[in-house]
Amino acid sequence: MKDLDWPGFPKFSGKEIYAGVGADFLAWGKTFVQRLVAAQLMSGGDWPDDFKILALNNKLEGPALAFFDKMLPKWVAGSNTVEHVMDRMLGFYSTMVPVSKAMDLMSEAKPSNKTWTEHFQYLVTGTREKGDADSPGFQPC
């Protein structure tokens, strides 16, 4: 189990980083897969899918872990691979913001408790194009 201990790697909770733009499972999942591949290489080979799914389970918390635990039996009945399970998680956590909502977000004032950098980062996070693999982006009408 030491191979599953990745110091500094954040657990995924399913909570939004910025209000209205989703939890960004895609970005987190890409980093998880990179760490998973590295851990497999360091331990000397390819892990069985059950162990890869256990590694994913070990990196979830809160609402994401509760959802994962509830849905896992159904997901593995369809396909017992970590890729399939992560694809199902991605489907649930992919948030597309409608353009009308994006316009509302862009026109609202910066919250007083946020810096301009944080506010700009929030706006940029939501305005990436739909095809951008690094952001959930806005949904075209």
C-alpha positions as MATLAB code, in Angstrom:
seq = 'MKDLDWPGFPKFSGKEIYAGVGADFLAWGKTFVQRLVAAQLMSGGDWPDDFKILALNNKLEGPALAFFDKMLPKWVAGSNTVEHVMDRMLGFYSTMVPVSKAMDLMSEAKPSNKTWTEHFQYLVTGTREKGDADSPGFQPC';
ca = [
       0.000    0.000    0.000;
       3.012    2.304    0.260;
       2.816    2.771   -3.535;
      -0.554    4.461   -2.997;
       0.917    7.064   -0.624;
       1.546   10.131   -2.794;
       2.597   12.957   -0.462;
       1.208   16.306   -1.514;
      -1.321   14.875   -3.969;
      -4.722   16.367   -3.134;
      -7.763   14.175   -2.736;
     -10.735   14.893   -4.994;
     -13.858   15.900   -3.074;
     -16.163   16.911   -5.911;
     -16.502   20.445   -4.565;
     -16.242   23.381   -6.953;
     -13.030   25.377   -6.874;
     -14.891   28.377   -8.289;
     -18.666   28.759   -8.000;
     -20.465   27.845  -11.207;
     -17.612   26.187  -13.097;
     -17.561   22.692  -11.637;
     -15.085   20.583   -9.702;
     -12.714   19.958  -12.669;
     -12.379   16.192  -12.350;
     -10.705   16.170  -15.769;
      -7.625   18.113  -14.624;
      -7.448   16.209  -11.343;
      -7.919   12.893  -13.167;
      -5.073   13.597  -15.592;
      -2.729   14.203  -12.677;
      -4.033   11.079  -10.932;
      -3.311    8.954  -14.030;
       0.227   10.386  -14.277;
       0.857    9.482  -10.638;
      -0.721    6.057  -11.116;
       1.539    5.272  -14.081;
       4.611    6.470  -12.168;
       3.686    4.373   -9.109;
       3.233    1.299  -11.311;
       6.624    1.832  -12.948;
       8.344    2.312   -9.590;
       6.774   -0.867   -8.228;
       7.899   -2.916  -11.194;
       4.918   -3.443  -13.438;
       1.307   -3.057  -14.400;
      -1.190   -3.322  -11.553;
      -4.435   -5.297  -11.857;
      -7.502   -3.133  -12.467;
      -8.911   -3.888   -9.008;
      -5.783   -2.365   -7.457;
      -5.947    0.689   -9.762;
      -9.573    1.225   -8.721;
      -8.473    0.899   -5.082;
      -5.849    3.590   -5.746;
      -8.577    5.871   -7.126;
     -10.815    5.147   -4.118;
      -7.903    6.070   -1.837;
      -7.667    9.541   -3.431;
     -11.336   10.516   -3.095;
     -13.058   12.161   -0.146;
     -16.345   13.709    0.906;
     -19.194   13.756   -1.624;
     -17.007   12.304   -4.397;
     -16.118    9.288   -2.257;
     -19.755    8.754   -1.253;
     -20.833    8.901   -4.921;
     -17.988    6.565   -5.946;
     -18.876    4.020   -3.246;
     -22.541    4.065   -4.249;
     -21.950    3.727   -7.996;
     -18.899    1.438   -8.123;
     -20.818   -1.880   -8.120;
     -22.871   -0.724  -11.134;
     -19.831    0.614  -12.981;
     -17.670   -2.493  -12.550;
     -20.586   -4.688  -13.638;
     -20.276   -2.949  -17.015;
     -16.481   -2.928  -17.170;
     -13.995   -3.601  -14.400;
     -11.324   -1.132  -15.550;
     -10.085    2.058  -13.916;
     -10.525    3.824  -17.266;
     -14.235    2.968  -17.305;
     -14.695    4.043  -13.682;
     -12.863    7.334  -14.252;
     -14.903    7.961  -17.399;
     -18.090    7.535  -15.356;
     -16.758    9.942  -12.711;
     -15.850   12.420  -15.452;
     -19.335   12.174  -16.916;
     -20.828   13.078  -13.562;
     -18.388   15.874  -12.720;
     -18.217   17.532  -16.155;
     -20.010   20.815  -15.774;
     -20.829   22.843  -18.839;
     -21.878   26.401  -18.047;
     -24.468   27.746  -20.519;
     -23.387   30.893  -22.378;
     -26.241   32.870  -20.804;
     -24.896   31.997  -17.336;
     -21.374   32.867  -18.496;
     -22.531   36.331  -19.500;
     -24.063   36.791  -16.057;
     -20.815   35.677  -14.404;
     -18.738   38.042  -16.553;
     -20.907   41.049  -15.798;
     -21.159   40.652  -12.028;
     -18.905   42.709   -9.761;
     -15.769   41.255   -8.214;
     -16.538   39.971   -4.701;
     -14.890   42.152   -2.056;
     -13.262   39.135   -0.394;
     -11.437   38.138   -3.619;
      -8.305   39.649   -5.097;
      -8.257   40.762   -8.727;
      -5.991   37.800   -9.467;
      -8.482   35.352   -7.936;
     -11.378   37.003   -9.765;
      -9.519   36.914  -13.091;
      -8.586   33.269  -12.527;
     -12.256   32.487  -11.848;
     -13.336   34.202  -15.077;
     -10.623   32.502  -17.143;
     -11.508   29.094  -15.679;
     -15.082   29.451  -16.848;
     -14.420   30.965  -20.251;
     -12.207   28.299  -21.788;
     -13.668   26.924  -24.965;
     -15.636   23.694  -24.784;
     -12.975   21.750  -26.707;
     -10.212   22.724  -24.288;
      -9.232   19.562  -22.438;
      -7.916   21.510  -19.448;
     -11.175   23.177  -18.454;
     -14.853   22.344  -18.219;
     -15.606   25.571  -20.096;
     -18.915   27.052  -21.130;
     -21.566   25.217  -23.077;
     -22.483   26.810  -26.411;
     -26.190   27.518  -26.924;
];
